[in-house]
Amino acid sequence: GNSVTQMEGPVTLSEEAFLTINCTYTATGYPSLFWYVQYPGEGLQLLLKATKADDKGSNKGFEATYRKETTSFHLEKGSVQVSDSAVYFCALPTTGFQKLVFGTGTRLLVSP
Amino acid sequence: NAGVTQTPKFRILKIGQSMTLQCTQDMNHNYMYWYRQDPGMGLKLIYYSVGAGITDKGEVPNGYNVSRSTTEDFPLRLELAAPSQTSVYFCASTADYEQYFGPGTRLTVT
């Protein structure tokens, strides 16, 4: 079935640094791809998505491009803020009923 | 529009006790899910439902039960709690693969 692998954390950055969190996937066909974010003490929430190959999803200064050639969907942000400190999950659909399979999450810590 | 709500937020159980985690959504979504999240791990699917009266097992259903009598409610029942069930539990509902999560229930079994 479909699966996703994302980089281990934590990723520790200073404010205004550039962020990349790697995500690669294995899938049948070209399913939609998602990034979810979990702030401390909260549930996950959708950050951005891309529904087809070469699409770029973007939200809150974050971007990710659906690259079928490299089966990747890396998350990037040009200038992180302390408020971006959270756990980020890459996800894609699996085995019907709108179920998603999630990566193990990457914790981002941003210091002032 | 409250989205997905879960109660309680925190609970401590003794080994062998039972409890029900409540989940309600007000978005009229047919698909609902229960996940557990262990420290440093991703999410594991416990049970899911595709509509009132229809439920099915996910990856880790042992020790849990669910019911879905209405579109809005999807309670998760723990029978005979064990330390291995110490975790954070999230309920979610979905529309077009975008999942909406509740705030979670942090459960400790001692």
Contacts between the chains, C-beta under 8 A, distances in Angstrom:
chain1	res1	chain2	res2	distance
A	32	B	97	5.8
A	34	B	97	7.4
A	34	B	98	7.7
A	36	B	99	7.7
A	41	B	103	7.7
A	42	B	103	5.9
A	42	B	104	7.4
A	43	B	4	7.5
A	43	B	90	5.4
A	43	B	92	7.6
A	43	B	101	3.2
A	43	B	102	5.4
A	43	B	103	5.2
A	43	B	104	5.4
A	44	B	43	7.7
A	44	B	90	7.1
A	44	B	92	7.8
A	44	B	99	7.3
A	44	B	101	4.7
A	45	B	100	7.9
A	45	B	101	6.6
A	46	B	98	5.3
A	46	B	99	7.3
A	49	B	98	7.2
A	89	B	42	6.8
A	89	B	43	7.6
A	93	B	97	5.7
A	97	B	31	6.3
A	97	B	48	6.3
A	97	B	50	5.4
A	97	B	56	7.8
A	98	B	31	4.9
A	98	B	94	4.8
A	98	B	96	7.7
A	98	B	97	5.2
A	98	B	99	8.0
A	99	B	33	7.2
A	99	B	45	6.6
A	99	B	48	6.4
A	99	B	58	7.8
A	100	B	97	6.8
A	100	B	99	6.2
A	102	B	42	4.8
A	102	B	43	4.8
A	103	B	42	6.0
A	104	B	40	7.8
A	104	B	41	6.2
A	104	B	42	4.2
A	105	B	41	7.9
A	105	B	42	5.6
